[in-house]
Amino acid sequence: MRCVAAPIRDATGAISVSATRPYMPAARMRGLNHIVGRAARQVSAGLGHREP
């Protein structure tokens, strides 16, 4: 299994994408880091979190 996850600030939870290795090569996993992180920041901002 491979998983990319990012926390949601001001809420209990996280965004994650998981797949078995054949369906998520290492390069794809690295590419998802930015996408998942950006989505988590957008959701967090929508919930009122502000970066320091």
Buried (B, 14 or more C-beta within 10 A) or exposed (E): EBEBBBBBBEEEEEBEBEBEEEEBEEEEBEEBEEEBBEBBBEBBEEEEBEEE
